[in-house]
Amino acid sequence: MRRPLVYCFAAFISALILSRYFDGSFYFYALFAIAGLAVIFLRRLRKFPLCLCFLIPFFLFGFCYSDFRGNSLEEYPWYPQEYYELTGWVTGFPSQGENSLSLTFTTTTIQEEPKEVTVLLICEKDAGFDYGDFLSVKAMPLLSGEEANPGNFDFSSYQREKGITATLSALYGGEAKLIEKGGGNLILRIGYYLRQEFNEALAKIPTDRGGIIAGLFLGDTTALDQDTLDTLSQTGIRHAFCVSGLHVGFVVLFVHLLASLFHLKRRGVLLFLAPALLLYAAVTGFYPAVCRASIMSFLIYAATAQGRPGDGFSGLALAGFIILLWRPSTLWLAGFQLSFVAMFSILYFLPYLRKIVRKDFPGKDALLVTIAAQILMLPLIAYYFQTVSLISLFINTICCSLVGGVVVLALCALILAPFSSFIAAAPLVLAGIIAEAIIKAAHFLTTIPLAYYYRGAFPLSLLLLCFLVLIIIPRITLLQHRPLLSAAAIVSVMLITLFPWQIINKDNNFTITFLSVGEGDCAYISTPEGNNILIDAAGEESQSTTINKIRPFLLHEGVNTLDYIFLSHTDEDHAASLPYLLDFFKVEKTVFTQAGYYYNDDYKAKAQAAGAEVITVETGDSFTIGGVDFEILYPDKEEVGTDNALSMVLLVSYQDFNLLFTGDADKDILSQILTENQDLKADVLKIPHHGSATGYNQDFYRETQVKTAVISVGENNYGHPDYEILNYFVNNDIPIYRTDLDGAITVTFNQEEDSFTVDTYSSHKHREVNIN
């Protein structure tokens, strides 16, 4: 079957990708215009595929359109610590958080001047605003949330790809007032009304079950705790909580079953299918994956109703065109890519798998569809989330059927909710039981050894090569009539891609990364023998730092086990992430100071409860871990004082390379260490207490003969880092790096060259230093 729409769509998205990295110019467009004329001329001379004549125009259109839409995103010069007066409309469904309400808000005026930009507005939890409300707002812009560590989520780029240019808060001195209700798009207003009525019915069943149903039916996972979200990723069923083609398929089935009760033919079903799909898309806020699946399902169903063969690839291409014309940046959203790759994988590999598995058996189609989707989905999931689920194939086969039951029952509730929330709650009770069973089964399966592992980051080139080889395999003549050989080839390619090669290919370099964790300390050490060590674990009472900064970095590095966690002391900005890390990773050993026993007691109990060995140390104690020496310089077990005064000072050495970690030690502690130690040479010094003036000790700095200094610091009101400390290192021509400005700072010692390099993640600095 010839598919010109597919080829044109491929040219279009190729242009969108290219335009992200290259700017167009007169010569560029002229070159393609000449190429287009050449194609037309060749077609007149000889037989030439007509569809190829359209590829260049579609490519040029995609390039120009992306450039135009990308530049059309309105900007505004927001200044931090300044309040802005805004008016505008709520243009997205409000999202209820634990302590606040988030709104997509499109302004009409800023500081009383006409201006239209779209922002994310944070306001009070009980504000009660709805979609379409017109508000008057006083708000302050928040930090951009740009990616500062490898593996961290770049929230700023994600928001821009959704058309949102900034995040503003109306909390803590701001305000948001309702001016007028009832605006916005009519279809979205209907969808929002149905969603609100559905949520009222959902509130009448147990909260934990209601949260799971909201995730499965609406894609709203705000009520799910982090442990549950981790379980979904570890078992490979996270996609079921991102509304997509799976859910739309059950909507189509539901409509078909209703139509069959009235003995409607296929053409009659279309009259009900179109509004049903439109309303479900509206209820989910026109989520791109739902839009794609809805357009594709309707086109294929309409084609078969007219007696024509429906072509899934053409439907997929047309759906992609419509979504990307609406917002080209959607192409870069992981959810959009996962949805399209899953559907393409099913369309491409399902016929091939049916040839391989010829024998019929109950549930064959469901199993083969699941396998087909996983072939291209697993590598993409591993690329984005660094997690590989070895049990996903098994659980997905069962999960998809159970999800279908939840979706159908939730659709019944959605229809009944406007009439009576009590009646609508009846099918939700059964849906809740099924939903809870899915989560409990998933929790149980994660306890199976080797159920999942963290793959770690790998290059985009490897992912693309994997896709290319997998797509080519079904086209190889030698394999087309050899089912076992074909299956073995597919499995082999996936294993090669998904296996954590960094475990085998671990280089012999000694690497330390000072993570950007705000006003706190956390450094990751990778020894030449592959040991994983943390020095401190910054955080707060919530698990935000762990979830958003430390853990994503560790997953990016492919860390499944932490061999040691050293805590300099138990201030929140050095230790608060420890309980969460104990939950997320297997931690072998934790190291505390003996002198700080009173302060350490609670954290030691948590470490022991998690199965980690607890080690207490004092001055003079030392360890050798993976060929790296760790020596405790302070405090002695008899030391007394506040928590900072008992902060661990640690000398880390590998061959001739030394690093000195100073925790929150003050200048008196540094002087004491100076008098008790003959050799304090350090190639890299972690400045104490985030650059506070309390740690300023010139004699200590001179004695260390430091070649590079690092300050772990974030936005603060304490004046960190102190200007005297900065001036000392600047005046002595010693480079100083800061996590607030440079992001993650990675120091790598190369034993062959007897030198070390410093690389920064945000400021992209690189420096090589010979240690002799």
N, C-alpha and C positions, 0 to 999 in steps of 0.2 A: 504494500500500500504506500503510495506516495504521500508524503506529509510536508507540503510546503510551509505550513504554519509552524511546524516544529523547527525547520531550518531557519526561518525568519526570526523566530523567538531566540534561537541559539545565537544568531548574529546580534540581536538586540541586547541580550545580557552580556555578550562578549564586549560590546561597546560600553556598557555600564561599568564593567570591571576595569576596562582599560582607562576609562575617563577618570577613575578614582586615583590613578597613579600618573596620568599624563594630561597636560593641558592641550586643548586643541589650538591650532593656528591656521592661518590662511593656507600655508603650504600643505599642511596635513589634509585639510578639506579638499584642496585642489588635487592632491594625489589620488584620493578616493573618487573624486568626480571623474578624473581621467580613466581610472580603473573601471568605473561603471560604464563609461562610453565604450571602452574596449570590449567589455562583455557583450554589450548590445551589438557592436560591430561583428564580433565572432559569431553571434547567434544568426546574423544575416548571412554569413558565409557558410556555416555548417550547422548541423543539428546540435543544439546546446540546451541543456535543461533550463526550462523557463524559470523555475524557482530560484536558480542561481542569479538570475538577473535582478531579483529583488533583495538579495542578501546585502549588497553594498548600500543601497538606499536605506535599508533597515538598520544597518550598522551605523551609517552617518546620522540617521534620525536618533538612534539610541545615544550616540556620543553627544549630539547637540542638546537633546532633551535632558540628559543627566546634568550637563553643564548648566542649563537654564534653571532646572528645578533645584539643583544644589545651591546655586547663587541666590535663589528666590527665598531661601530661609532667612527670615527677618532677624537681625541682630539688634542688641541694645547694650550700651556701655554701662553695665551694672557695676556699682562700686560697693565693696564690702563695708559692713558696719554703718550703712546708711539706709534709712527707711524711704520707701517709695509709695506714693499715692497712686492707686490703680483703679480702673473700672473695667469690667468685662464680663464675659459669659463663661459658665462652666460647660466645657465642650467635650468632656469625657465622663464616664461613670465614676463617681466617688469611690475610693478604696478605703475601707475602715481599718486602720491599724490598731495596735494595742493602746497607744496613747495619743493618736492624732488621726486626722482625716486628710487624705491626699486627693487633690483635684487637678485635672487638666484644665487650665484656665487660659482663655484667649482674651487679651486686653483690647479695649477700644481706646483708652487714654492712659498715658503714663505721665505723672506730674502735670496733669490737666492738658497735656499736648496729645493730639490724635496720633495713636501708634498702635499697630496690630502685631503682637508677637504672642507665641504660645509658650506658657511656662507651667511647671509643676508647682502647685500651691499647697503648702502645709498649713492646716488650721486646726482649731480645737476639735477634739474627738466628738463632742456632742453638738457641733455646729448645725447639723441637720440640713446642709445644702444638698440640692438634687441637680441632676443633669438639666441644663437649660436655664438655670437661675442666673440672674444678672446681679453682680456683686460690686460693692465698693470696698476696696482693700487697702490696708496699710501694712506693708511687708518688707522684710529685709532679705537680700540675696544670701544664699548659703554657699559654702565652698563647692567647687565644681565636681569633686569626687573623681578626679582623673586617676588613672591607674598609676600606682607608685611602686609596685613590686611585681616581679614576674609572676604571671598566673592570676593576678588580681583582676577583678571585673572592672572594666572601664565604663563606669556609670555615665559619665559625661558624654562619651561617644554614643552610647546606647540611647540616651535621651535625644540626642541630635538626630539619630537615624529614625526616631519616631516623630520628629518635627518639633521637639521641645528644646528651647534654647537656654533655659536656666531653671533653677529651683529657688523658690522664695518661701519664707516662713512668716506667717502672721501670728506666731506664738511669741511669748516673752516680750511684750511691749507693742506688738502689732495688733491688728483687729481686722475682721471681715464681717461686713454687714450686708444683709439681703436687701436689694432694691426692688427687684421684680422677679416674678416666677413665670414659668411657662414658655420659655424660648427654646431654640434649638431645632434640630431636624425632627420632623414628625415621626418618621419610622424609628429613629433612635429613642424618641420620647415614649413610643409604644413599647419598644423593647425594654426600656428602663422601668416602665410601669410594671410590666410582666415580671421583670427580675425582682423588683421590690416586693410584689405580691408573693412570688415564689419564696423569697427569703423569709417572709413572715410565716409561711407554712413550715419552712425549714427550722425556724426557731422553736417549733413545738416538739421537736424530737431532741434526743440527747446531743449536746454541743459537739462532742467529738465525732459522732456519726454525721452530723450536719456539715461539719467542716470537710469531711471526706467527700460527701455528695457534692458540695459546692465545687470542690476541686475537679471531680470527675465530669460534672455536667456543665459547669460554667468556666472551668479553668482558673477559679479563684482559690489559690492555695494559702491565703493569708492566715487562715485559722489552723493550719498544720504546723506542728512544731518541727524544729530542725532535725530531730531524731527520725521522724517520719519521712521528711524530705530526703534524708540520707538513705533511708531504707529503699525508697522508690528508685534512687539512682543506683544503688548497689544491686538491686534485682532487675534493673533494666526496664522498669514499668513507669518511669517518670513521664514518658510520652502520653500515657493515659490521662494524666492530669494537665495536659496542654491540649485543649480542645482542637481537634483536627479532623482528618478524613475518617478516622475510626468512628467518631461521634456522629458526623454527618451521615455516614453509612447507616447507622441505626435510626437516624431521623427519617431517612428515605424508607427504610424497612417499616417503621412505625406508620408513616403515611400510606404505604402500600397495603398494610394490614387493615387500616381503617377503610381505605377505598374498597377493599375486597368485601367488606361487610355490606357495602351498598352496590356490589356487583358492577363497579365502574371499570371500563376498559382503560387501556394505557393512556389514550388521549385525554380521557376524563381525569385520570390521576394527575396529569400535568397541572390541571386547574387548582389542585390542592397542594401539589408539591412545591410550586414556585413560591406561594406565600409562606408555606411552612419553613422552607429553607431561608427565606428572607427574614422571617421573625426570629429563627434560631440564631442567625448571624447578628441580628440587632440585639438580641438578649445577651450575646457574648461580646458586644461592643465592636462588631465587625472585625473580629480577630482575623489576621491575614490567612491563617491556615484554614479557618472555617469558610472564609470567602472563596479561597481556592477550591476547596472540596465541594462547596455548594454549587459554584459555577460549573465545575467539571461534571458533577453528578447530574445536574439538570440538563446539560448539553447531551450527555450520553443517553440519558433516559428519553429525552426528546427525539434523538436520532432513532432509537429503537422503536419508539412509538410511531414513527413515520415509516417504519419498515426498512430503515437503513442501518448498516453496521456502525455502531458507535466506536470511534477511535479514541482510546484513552490518552495516547500521547498528544493528539491534537487538542483534546479538551484540556489537558494539563498546560499546554503551551498558551492557549487562549486565556485560561484563568490567570496564568502568570503575567501575560500582557496587561490585563485589566488592573491587577494589583500593583504592578510596577509603574504603570502610567499614573496611577493615583499617587504613589509615593515611591520613586526609584530607590530611595535609601532603604526600603524594606528588604531589598536583596541582601543586606549585610546583617540582618537580624538572624540569630542562630535558630530561632523557632521557625522562621520562614524556610531556611535552608533544610532543616531536619524534616519538615513537612513535605517539601518537594522531593527531597532525596528518597524519603520513604515511599512515596507514591510512584516515583520513577522506578525504584527498585522492584516494587510489586509488578508493575506493568512489564518490565523488561525480563525479570527472571522467572515469573510464575509459569509462562508457557514452557520454558526450558526445564523447570523442576517437574512439571507434569510429564515430560518425556522421560525424565530420569526415574520418577516413581510412577510406574504404570499401574500397579496393583491398587484397586479401590478398597477403601476401608472407612469406617465411620469417622468423620471429622477430618478427612484427608484434605479438603480444600482449606479449612481453617488453619491446619498445620502448615500447608505449603505457602499460604499467604503470609503467615508469620515468619517463616524461614526466608521467604523472598524479601520481605521488608528489612530483615536484620542484616542481609548481606552487605548493603551499602550503609545502613544506619549505624551499625556497631563501630566501624572505623570513624565515622563522623562524630559520634557520641564520645568516643575515646579522645578525639582531637580537641573537642570543646571542654569536656568535663574530666579528662584524665582518669576516668573510671571504666573498667571493663568488667561486665557481669557475665560470668560463665554459666549462670543458671537462667539467663534472660529468655533463652529459647523455650525452655520448659515452662516457665511461669507465664510468659506472654501468651502461649497457646491457650491456657486456661483463663488467664486474666481478661483477654479480649471478650470472651463469652460473658463473663461476669460483669464486665463494664457495660456490655450491651444491655444486660438486665437492669442495671442502675439507670442508664440513659433512658430506656423505655419507660420505666416507672417514674422517673423525674419528668419526662414529657407529659405523662398523665397528670402529675401534680401541677405542672405549669398551666395546663388547660383548665384545671379545676380551681386553681388559686384565686383568680379574680372573683369567683362566686363564693367560695368559702375556704378559708385557710385551714379550718378543722378537717374538712373533707379531703383537702389536698394533702394533708399530713398523713393520711392513711397509706397511700402507696409509698410515701417517703419512709415510713417505718420499716417496710420490707426492704426498700432500697438501702436503708442504713445498715441493716443486718448483713446484706451482701457486701456493702462497702467495707464494713468493719472486718468481715472475713478476709477480704483481699489484703488489708493491711496486716492483720495478724499472721496470715500465711506468709506474706513477704518478710515480716520480722523473723519468723521461724527459719525461713530459708537462708537468711543472712548469717545464721549461726553455723551453717554447714561449712566445714573447712574448704578453702579455695572457691567459695561461692562467688567472690569478686576480688579484684585487686586494683591498686592504683597504678595506672600505666605510666604516668608522667607525660610531660610535653614531648611532642615530636614535630618535625618541620612540616609545613604545608606541602612541600614537594613530595614527601613520602605519602601523604594522604592522597594527593592527586595521582601519583603513580599507582597506588593501590586501586583507586577507582578505575583507572585506565585498564589495568591488567584484568580486573574482575569483569569489566564490560567486554573485553576482547575474548575471554575464555569461551563463552557460548558460541562465538563465531568461528572458532577453530575447528576445522573439518575433522581433524583427528579425534577430537573429544566429543563430537556431536552424537556418535553412536556408541560411546563407551561411558555409561552412567557412573560407574564407580570411579573411573579415572577423572571424569569431570568434577564430581563431588570432591574428590581428593585435591584437585587443583584449586578449587574455590576455597576450601578449608585451609589449605597450605598458605595461600596468599593472605588470608585474614589473620592467621596465626603469626605470620612474619610481621605484619603491620601492628598487631595488638600486643605482641610480646614486649615486655619492658626491657628493651635492648640496653638501656643505660646500666642495668645491673651487670651485664657482661662487659660492656664497653667502657666501664668506669675508668677514667684516666687516673694517672698516679699523682695528680696535682692535689694540693691541699687548699681547700676553698672555704672562705668565710663570707657570709652575706649578712650585713647589718640591715635588717628590715625597716622599712618606713612604717612605723606603727603609731604615729602621733607623738604625744609627750610621754614616751616610754621607751623601754629597751627590749630588744629581742634580736638575737644573732643566731644564725644557723651555720653549723660547721659540718663539712663533709670531709672525712678523713681519706687518705689515699687507699685505705682498705675497705672503704664503703660504709663506714659507720656514720650514723646521723645523730647530731648532738645539737641541743638548744642551750644557749646561754641567756637566761631570763625569758619570761613569757608575758609581755605587757598585755594589758586588757582593762576591763572595767567590770562592773557588777553584771551587766548583760554580756552576751557572748559575741557582741558585734565585732570586736577586733579579731577574735579567733576566726569567725565565719568569713569576714570580708578581707582579712589581710594575711594572718599567719597560716591558716589552713589551706587556702588556695595556693599559696606559695609552695607549701610542702607537697601538695598534690601535683603541682607543676613539676616538682623535682622527683616525682615517683616514690615519695616516702610512704612506706606502709608501717614502719616501726621506728620509734625514736629510742635509740640505745641509752642516751642520758639526757636529762634536763637538769642543768645547774641553775639554782635560784640564788642570786646574789643576796637578796633579802625579800621580804614579803609585802612591800608596799604594792598597792594596786597596779601602779605603772610598770612593775617588774614581774608580777606573779599572778595577776588575776585571770589570765588565760589558762593556767595550769589545770583547773578542774575540767574544762571543756576539752583540752588536748588529751587528757586521760580518758575521756569518753570517746573521742574520735579516732585515736591511734593507740596501738599497743606501745606502752612506755615501759622499758625494761628497768631503768633505775633513775631515781631522783636524788639530787645532792643538795643538802642544806648545811648552813653553818651551825656548829655546836653552840656557839655563844648566843645565837638567836633562837634558842629552843622555844622560849615562850611565844615569840612571834610566829614561829614556824609550825606550831602544834596543829593548827587546823588544816593547813595544807599537807602536812605529813600524814594525817589521818586519811585524807582524801586519796593520797597517793597509795597508801597501804590498802585501802578499800578497793582500789582499781587493780591491785595485783602488782604494783611497781615496788621494787626494792628501795628502801629508804636508807640513804647513807648520810651521816653527819660528819663534818670535817672541821679542822682547825688549822692554824698556821703550821706549815711544814708538811702537811699531807700532800701526797701526789698520786697521780694516776697515769697510766699509759693506755690510751685507747686508740686502736687502729694505727699504731706507730707514732701517735701524737702525745706529747707530755703535757699534763695539766698540774700545775703547782699552786697550792693555796698560800698566798702571801699574807692574808689577813682575813678574819680576826682570830686571835687565840681564844680558846674555850673559856678563859677567865675574864674576857672583856665584858664590860657592862655599858649600857647606854641605850639610846633610842634605836629604832630600827635602822636608820641611815648610818648611825655610828657603828653598827655591826655588819655593814655591807661587805660582802665577799669581794676581795681583790684577787684576781686569778691571772697567772702567767701561763700562756699557751705557747708551746714550742714544738717546732718540727724542723729537725736538722738545725740549720743556722738561722732559721726564721722565727721571730718572736712577736706575739701580740699580747697586749696587756689590757685586761678588762677591769675597770675600776668601779663598777656599780655606781652608787651614790656617795662614795667616800669623800670626806671633806679634806681641807689642806692639812689639818693636824694628823689625820690618818696617813696621808701621803708622806708627811715628815717622819712619822714613826716607821713606816715601811722603808723609807730611805736610810734610816740609821741602822736597821736590822738586816739589810741585804747588801751584799758586796757588788752584785751585778744585776742591774735592772734594765739592761739594754732591750729596747723594744723597737721593732721596725714599724709597727702600727700601734697607736695608742687610742683606746676608746676614752674620750674625755669624761671625767666623772660628772654625775648629776646633771646631764643634759646641757652642759656648758655653764652651770651656775657659778657665780663668783665664789661660792663656798669651796669650790675645788681648785681655785687658782693657786698654784704652787710652782714658781719658776724653777726652784732648785730641783724639784722632782722631775719636771719636764726636761731640764738640761741633762740630768743624770740618765734618763732613758735613751737619749740620743735618737729620739723618734724621727722617722722619715716621713710619716703620714699620720694625720690625726683625724679622728672620726667623732662627730657629735650626733647622738641619737636624740632628736628633738622634734617637737611639733608645735602647732599654734598654742600659745600660752600667754598668761598674764603675769608671769614671774620675771620677765626680762631675760629669759634664756634664748640664745647663749649670751653670756656677758661680753661686753666689748673689749675688756682688758685681755680676756683669753684669746679672742679673735685676733687682737692686735699683736699679741706675743708671737703667735704662729706666723702671721703675715710678715712681721718684722724680721723673723728668723728664716724666711723663705721656706717654710714647711707647709706643704699643701694641706688644707683642711676641708673635709667633706661633711655635709650636713644632710640628714635624711629628709628634712622638711623642704630643702631646695633641690637635692639631687635624687631623691627617691632611694630605692635600695642601692646599697654600696657593696659591691662584690670585690673581695681581695683574693687573688689567686697566686699561690706560690708555685713556681716552676723550678723543680729541683735540678733539672738538667742544665738550665741556664743560670741557676742561683740568683734568681730575680723574682720580683712579684709585680703583678699588674693590679691596677684599681680601675674598675668600670662602674659607672653610675647608670641607673635605669631611666630616670626622668630627664636629666640634663645631658646624657649621652657623652660624658667625659671618659677619656681613656688615658692612662698614664702607666708607664713601665719604669720600675725602679730596680737597680742592681743593689743587692743588700751588702756588698763588700765595698 
